[in-house]
Amino acid sequence: MPPWIAELLTVQTAGLVTALMAIGVAVRKAWPFIKKATNFLDDVGGEPARPGVPERPGMMERIGNIEEQLDLVEEKVDQVHNETSPNGGGSMKDTVGRVEKKLTDHINKEDARNNREDNTAHIVRDEIAPVAKGVRKKYLRPPDVD
């Protein structure tokens, strides 16, 4: 074989080895990024069930589930809002207001009754009791024994 062919094959082999090494280094440097990109795509697309591993839904399916749950929460918040807002008598807020008013009226009546009883006791103690004491002394005194 002529020397120029041998030299050409040596140069080509060296170039090929250098190119393969450069590709290997590039793949090694890019591998963390490639792995992250693969994981991201798996998360976005989801993964089917495998033996021993449950199905992992994709991002869009997860977002759809979150939106459904949000709709349920909004319905419950609306129900709570309706019950805690006055609506002419049917809501819990209206019921609590009526109970509070009746309780306040009852307490005020009790306070007024207690005040009347206190006043009556005061009248008995301060006005009637001294008179009764005098009557007792005058009329209920034991008779004098001679």
Secondary structure, 3 states (H helix, E strand, C coil): CCHHHHHHHHHHHHHHHHHHHHHHHHHHHHHHHHHHHHHHHHHHHCECCECCECCECCHHHHHHHHHHHHHHHHHHHHHHHHHCCCCCCCCHHHHHHHHHHHHHHHHHHHHHHHHHHHHHHHHHHHHHHHHHHHHHHHHCCCCCCC
